[in-house]
């Protein structure tokens, strides 16, 4: 079981969109995939068809040996969800001194090839738990200037986690999201990111695409909602790249 955290302390960079659609394409390829929604906003939960959930990851953190009891199915074959509930907001305080709670939760799971964790847009206790539990991180990077500034801080945090909580943690890669090739800014951001991070940057680039924005309101991943869209094609390519890298972990 490979555990991949989707992490960026900046909100609005396509983190949840990446978690949902990457997971959907991995599942479509035949992998058994679990999405863990660790964001109290629960966008991955609603985007995968579950609203008004009363039990989920918060309950599993309290009863890690029963984690599988809180997992629910989705409309995508081979794709399951450990949903977020409103109670998860309180976990940010409760987990302040327990960085391994999420890792202990995964000890109660079996039968999955890949776990995708949608982390909250912060570097608080919930995200620290993701960093302590994950084998690897995937970082969505919006094609805008300020997004570049945030990456440096995140990389520093990853280095500190490696030095203490999780020496085996690695960065699987950086994926450029919300890319508009018609603008000089987006092209410049891509050039700078590739120059600085080299092969760490996925070749797959996720464009700005209205179908990606519409899919969550229909509670479907984009491979079901609009499989011929440019956004769907981008996440299909990304899933192929991710699996190549995951197999080397």
C-alpha positions, 0 to 999 in steps of 0.5 A: 500500500502506497500512501500519497499526500496531496499537499500545499499550504496555499488554498485554491491551487487544485489540491482537491481536484487533483486528489479526486481525479488522480484517484479516479484514473488510478482506479480506472486503471485497475488499482484499488484506491482509497481517498482519505479526506482530511480537510474539514471543508470536506470538498473531496467528500462531496465531490465524490458523491457524499454529503451530510456524512456523519461518520468518517476519518474523525471517528477512525482516528479515535478507533483506528482498528475499525478504520475500514468500518468508516470507508464508503464506496463511490460511483467509480469502480475500485475507488473508496472514500474515507470521508470528512465530517464537521467534527474533523475541525476539532481534530486540528486541536486534538492532534497537536501533540500526536503526529502519528495518529493518521499513521496508526489509522492506516495500520487498520487498512488492507487491500488498497494499492494506493491511498490518496490523502487530501490534506487541508490548505495549511501546515497545521496538525492535520497536515503534519499527520499527513507528512508523518504518515505518507510515503510520498507527497504530490504538490499541486502548483498553481501557475501564478507567481505567489504559488512559487513563493509558497513552495519554498516554505513547504519544501523547508517543512518537508526537510524538517519532517524528514529530519524527525518524524518521517525519514523515508518521506519523499516528494513524488513530484510537482504538478502545475495546475490551472495552466493557461498557455495563452498567458506569458505569466503561466509560461514563465512560471512553468519555465521557472519551476522546471528550471529550479526543480527539474525532473521533480516536475511532472510533464503532465500539466493541468489546464484551466478547464470549465469541465474540471470546475463543473464536475464536483457539482455533479458529484463525479470525477471528470473521467465520468462527467466529461471524459473527452475534456482537456482536463480529463486528458491531463489527469489521465496522463498524470495518473500514468506518470504517478504510477511510474513513480509510485512503483519506485518507492 
